[in-house]
Amino acid sequence: MPSWIDFERDAPALAGKVRARLEAHTHMTLATLRRDGSPRISGTEAQLRDGELWIGSMWQARKALDLQRDPRYALHSGSDDPPGWTGDAKVAGRAEEVVQDDRVKELNGEAAANGPSHLFRLDIEEASVVELAPSGKELVITVWTPRDGAREIRRA
């Protein structure tokens, strides 16, 4: 599975835009799958460190239990309201739980100091940015997958 650094190496311009959107807001929305297969959305925080995309979670939170059972996820950046909207980023793939205490404490920081917590490294199967074209008359959606690389879709 591709890591953040693989994505960044393959599509540096798009990865830069995705990074900017992810880092623009602390809070993001994470989609996971419930036990019955229906979607669940949860607030989350993500961080890019050491060439990887990470999320932490409170101990035994539903999103963590979802990811332990079915690692598929979708992450949506925080979004600004128009007219200040500069685009949204989305990343999807599979989460892998990291259970080494020292790594969990290092990346979850203060949250880990308060007791046990979860840490997941996010592999990337798809990443995209949605933004307005300079003309302001159409949306530009740039999508990356490891198989197809980056491609652009325009919608009026």
C-alpha positions in Angstrom: 0.0 0.0 0.0 1.3 3.4 -0.8 2.3 5.7 2.0 2.2 9.5 2.0 5.8 9.7 0.9 5.0 7.4 -2.1 2.1 9.7 -3.1 4.3 12.8 -2.6 7.0 11.3 -4.8 4.6 10.3 -7.6 2.5 13.5 -7.6 4.4 16.3 -5.7 2.2 19.2 -6.9 -1.1 17.5 -5.9 0.5 16.2 -2.6 1.4 19.8 -1.8 -2.1 20.9 -2.3 -3.6 18.0 -0.3 -1.1 18.7 2.5 -2.0 22.4 2.5 -5.7 21.6 2.9 -5.1 19.0 5.6 -2.9 21.4 7.6 -5.2 24.4 7.2 -7.6 23.0 9.8 -7.1 20.9 12.9 -10.4 19.2 12.7 -11.4 16.9 9.8 -14.0 14.3 9.1 -13.2 10.6 9.0 -15.5 8.0 7.4 -15.3 4.4 8.6 -17.5 1.4 8.3 -19.7 0.1 11.2 -20.1 -3.6 12.0 -23.2 -3.8 9.7 -21.4 -2.1 6.8 -23.1 1.2 7.1 -21.0 4.4 7.1 -19.9 6.3 10.2 -18.5 9.8 10.2 -16.4 11.0 13.1 -14.4 14.1 13.8 -10.6 13.5 13.9 -7.2 15.2 13.7 -4.5 14.0 11.3 -0.9 14.7 11.1 1.8 14.3 8.5 5.1 13.1 10.1 8.0 11.0 9.0 6.6 10.6 5.5 3.3 9.1 6.8 -0.2 10.2 7.4 -1.4 9.5 10.9 -4.6 9.7 13.0 -4.9 9.1 16.7 -8.0 8.1 18.7 -9.3 8.0 22.2 -9.1 4.4 23.6 -11.9 2.2 22.4 -13.6 5.0 20.4 -16.0 3.7 17.8 -13.9 4.9 14.9 -10.9 3.0 16.3 -13.0 -0.2 16.7 -14.3 0.3 13.2 -10.8 0.6 11.8 -9.6 -2.5 13.7 -12.5 -4.5 12.2 -12.4 -3.0 8.7 -9.4 -0.8 7.9 -11.0 1.1 5.0 -11.3 4.9 5.6 -12.0 8.2 3.9 -10.6 11.4 5.3 -12.0 14.9 4.3 -10.2 18.1 5.1 -11.8 20.9 7.0 -13.5 23.3 4.7 -13.9 27.1 4.6 -17.2 28.9 3.7 -17.3 30.9 0.5 -16.1 33.4 -0.5 -12.9 32.3 1.3 -13.1 28.7 0.1 -9.8 27.5 -1.2 -10.7 23.9 -1.9 -11.1 20.6 -0.2 -8.9 17.6 0.0 -9.9 13.9 0.4 -7.8 10.9 1.1 -8.9 7.3 1.1 -7.3 3.9 1.7 -6.6 1.5 4.6 -5.5 2.2 8.1 -3.0 0.1 10.0 -2.9 0.3 13.7 0.4 0.9 15.4 0.7 -0.7 18.8 4.3 0.1 19.9 3.8 2.1 23.0 6.7 4.5 22.4 5.5 5.3 18.9 1.9 5.8 20.1 3.1 8.2 22.9 5.4 10.1 20.5 2.7 10.7 17.9 -0.4 11.0 20.2 1.5 13.3 22.6 -0.6 14.7 25.4 -3.5 12.4 24.6 -1.3 9.3 25.2 0.0 10.8 28.5 -3.6 10.7 29.8 -3.9 6.9 29.3 -4.1 4.4 26.5 -5.0 5.6 23.0 -5.0 4.3 19.4 -2.7 5.3 16.6 -3.2 4.5 12.9 -1.0 4.9 9.9 -3.0 5.7 6.8 -2.1 4.1 3.6 -3.3 6.0 0.5 -5.2 4.4 -2.3 -6.7 7.7 -3.6 -6.2 11.4 -2.9 -7.9 14.4 -4.5 -8.3 18.1 -4.3 -11.4 20.0 -5.4 -10.9 23.7 -6.1 -12.3 26.5 -8.3 -10.6 27.1 -11.7 -9.0 30.6 -11.9 -11.9 31.7 -14.0 -14.2 30.9 -11.1 -16.6 29.2 -13.6 -15.8 25.5 -13.0 -14.6 23.1 -10.5 -11.3 21.4 -11.0 -11.0 18.0 -9.4 -7.5 16.5 -9.4 -7.4 12.8 -8.4 -4.5 10.5 -7.8 -4.4 6.7 -7.5 -1.2 4.6 -7.5 -2.4 2.8 -10.7 -3.4 5.8 -12.8 -1.3 8.6 -11.3 -2.8 12.1 -11.3 -5.6 13.2 -13.6 -7.8 16.3 -13.8 -11.6 16.5 -14.2 -13.4 19.7 -14.9 -17.0 20.4 -14.1 -18.9 23.6 -15.0 
